[in-house]
Amino acid sequence: MTHSAVNNHSPKREVLFDEIVRVLDEMPEELREAFILNHYLGRTPEQIAAQTGSQRKDLDARLEVANRIFFRSLRLLR
């Protein structure tokens, strides 16, 4: 990341960042873990299931709930 990208702060970005952190902090741990592994670390559902020792169908359900919570909380999904 370039220096200008790191210092490119705006009040809107800071508010969004704070909101993202709040939503993730409020998620139950197993939902948060699946969401972060998938969206931020780029793991596939198969990789996450293997890493967490979960059944794929259970993981799919967790990701669906985590996505719904996250995007509705940020008003990106109705």
N, C-alpha and C positions, 0 to 999 in steps of 0.2 A: 504494500500500500504506500502510496506517495505521501509525502508530508502534507500536501494540500488536501488530500482526501481525509486524512486523520483530523485535520483542523477545520474541516468544513462543517462546523456545528451551526445548527440553527435552532431556534426555540421549538419549531415544529418537530424536528428530528429528535430532540431531547425528550419531548413529551411522548412521542411515539415509542422511543426506546424504553422510557419509564413504564409505559403502558404494557409493552411486550413483556418486560421483566415481571411486572405485577401479575399478569395473566399466567405466566409460566409458574411463578411462585405459588399461586393459588391452586394450581392443578394438583391432583393426587400424584404421588411420586411415580407410580407405574405408567400413568398417562404421560407425564412430563418426560420421563426417560424415553419412551417410544417416540414421542414427538421430536425431541431434540436429536436422537439418533437418526431419525428419518430426514427431517428437514434441515438440520444444521450440519450434520456429519455425513449426510448423503448415503446412509446405509439403506439397503433394500429391506423389504419386510422379511425376506428369507434370512438375511444376515442378522437382523434384529432378533428374530425368533431363536436362531441358533445361539446368539450371544446371551440372551436373557433366559434361555431354557423354556421358552413359551411355545405353546402350540400355535401354528400359523393362524388358525381361525380366531383364537383369543387375541393374538396380536393385531389382526385386522380390525377386530371390534374396538380394541384400545385406541388404535390410530384414528378410527372413525370418530370416536367420542372426543379424543384430544383435538382433532381438527375442528370439529363442530364448536367446542368450547373456545378454542383460540380465535377462530375467524368470526364467530358471533360476538365474542367479547370485544374485538377490535372493530366491530360493525362492518366487516367485510363480507359477511354472509348473513342472509336473512333467515 
